[in-house]
Amino acid sequence: MKPGTHPFNVIGQLAALRRYARSLARDPDEAEDLVHDTLVRALEKQSTFRTGANIRNWLLSVLHNTHIDRLRYKRATVRRDAATLDLVPQSIPADQEHSVRLKQVRNAFLALPEDQREALHLVAMEELSYQEAANVLGIPVGTLMSRISRARARLRAIEDKEGTAQVTHLRIVGGTPDDQQ
């Protein structure tokens, strides 16, 4: 790299890094620390970035590897509080039923094993192709597909379990549908 040149711009990738970090860390403060460590590492390792390569995928890969390193360093703190995670910023307040549903989906997603959650997040939230997500995670595409399949099956099982027990239907009180004309 020539002195004074900047081969890539990470500012435009902060939103994706923050989303993925929140998905991995399950704690907003921890996620911000992870993004910070990732940016420091990316700047230290910028000479390994191939000009013309996809910077988003490279940064997500750096973030993933930074997360793995942090987990190894902090084995005792693998489980984090997931109550404050905000996967999707809300611009308009949702109605009560929708808010409850979003919380159920978020909790089900966070209950997934980490390897499945990582894979599903990269493909479903970051819209990476299977190949790109596999590269970010450093795993074969087949392994990624298995993790996504297991994650979706687990989410369906949670949906089936919660869906039938949680559904409440409105009923007519004090009359019949014909009376309401």
N, C-alpha and C positions, 0 to 999 in steps of 0.2 A: 504494500500500500504506500502511496506517495505521501510525504508529509503534508499536512494541511488539507487533505481530501477526506471525505467521509463517505465510504462506499455504501452505507446503508443508513436508513432513518428508522429508528425504533419507535419514535413517538406515535406514528400511525398504527403501531401494533399493540399499544398499551391496553386497549379494551379487550382484545383477544387474550393477551397475557393475564390480565386481571380475572377474566371469566374462568380461564383454565386453572389459574392458581386458586381461585375460590372453590372450584370443583375438587381440586386435590386436597387443599388444606382444611376446608370446611370451617374456617374461622377467618373473618375479614382482616383482622390484624396480622395473623400469621400469613395470610395470602399476600398482603402488602409487603411483608418482609421477604416473602418468596420472590415476588416480582422485583423488589430492590436487588436481592442477591443475584437474580437472573440477569438483570441489566448490568450489574458490575461484572459478572462473569462473561457476558456477551461482549462487553467492551474490552475485557482482557483477552478474549479469544477471537476478536474480530478478524484477525489474520487468517483464521481457519474458514471464514465465510467465503464461499466461491462467488465471485462477481457474476451476477445474472441468475443466481439460484433464488429460490423462494425464501425471502427473509422471514416471513411469518412462520413457515414450517421450521426453519432453522432456530428461530427464537423459541418456538414451542418445544422443540427438542432440547434446547439448553435449559428451559424451565423445567421440563420433565426430569432431566438429569440432575439439576440442582435440587429438586424435590427429593429424589431418591437419595442423594448425598445427605440431605438434612434428616431424612428418616433414619438412615444408618447412624447418624450422629446422635439422634434423639430417640432411640428405640423405646424408651419408657413413655414417650408422649405421642404414640401413634394415634390413640383415640383422642379426638378433639370435640369440642362442643359445636354441634351443628345447628343450634337454635337460631343463630343470628345470620346464617348464610342467606344472601339475597341473590338467587340465580338470575332472576329477570327483574330489572327495574320497572316499576309500575308508574306510568304517566297519569293514569286515571284510577281512582280508587275502585276496586272490584266490589261487586256485591258480595254479601256475606257467604253465600253458597259457593261462589267462584273462589273466594279467598280460602275457604276451607279446603276446596278441591286442590288449589295450588299448593297449599301446605301439605296435603296428603301426597301429592306427586313429588314434591321436594323431599319429604321424609323418606319416601320409598326409594328415590334416587340416591339419597345419602346413605341408605341402609345397604346398598349394593357393596360387594367387596371392592376394594380400591382398584384392582386391575380391571374389573368390569366397568366401574364408574369412569375411569380414565378413558377407556376405549369408546364407550358410548358418548361421553362428552365431546371428544374430538370429532366424531362422525356426526352426531346429531346436533350439537350446539355450535361447533366451530365449522361445520360443513366441510371437513376434510374428506378426501377420497379415502377408501380403505388403504390404498398404497401409501398415501401421505401420512395417515394416522399411524400405520405400522412403522413407518420410518421415524416418526416423532418418538414413538415408544421403544423403538429398537427391537421390534419383534417381527416374526414372519406374518404375512397377510393372513394366512390360515389361522394362526393363533388369535389375531385380532378378530377375525370373523367369529371364531368360537366364543370369545369373550363377549362380543356384542350379542350373539345369539343367546348366551346364558343370561346376560343382563336383561334382555327383552323378555325372556321366559320368566325370569324372577319378577319383573315388574308386572307382567300379566297375572302371575299367581297372586301377587299382592293385591292387584286390582280386583281379581275375582273374589278374594277373601274379604277385602274391605268393601267392595262394591255392593255385594248382596246384603251385607250387614248394615251398611251406612245409608242405603237408599231409603228416603222417606217420600211418600207421595201425598199430595194434597187430596183431601176428600171433601165432598160437599156436606155441609152441616145444615140441617133445617130445611131441606127441600130436595128437589130433583133437578137435573139439568134443564128440563122443560120449563121449570118455573122462572128461569132467568132470561126472559126475553125482553 
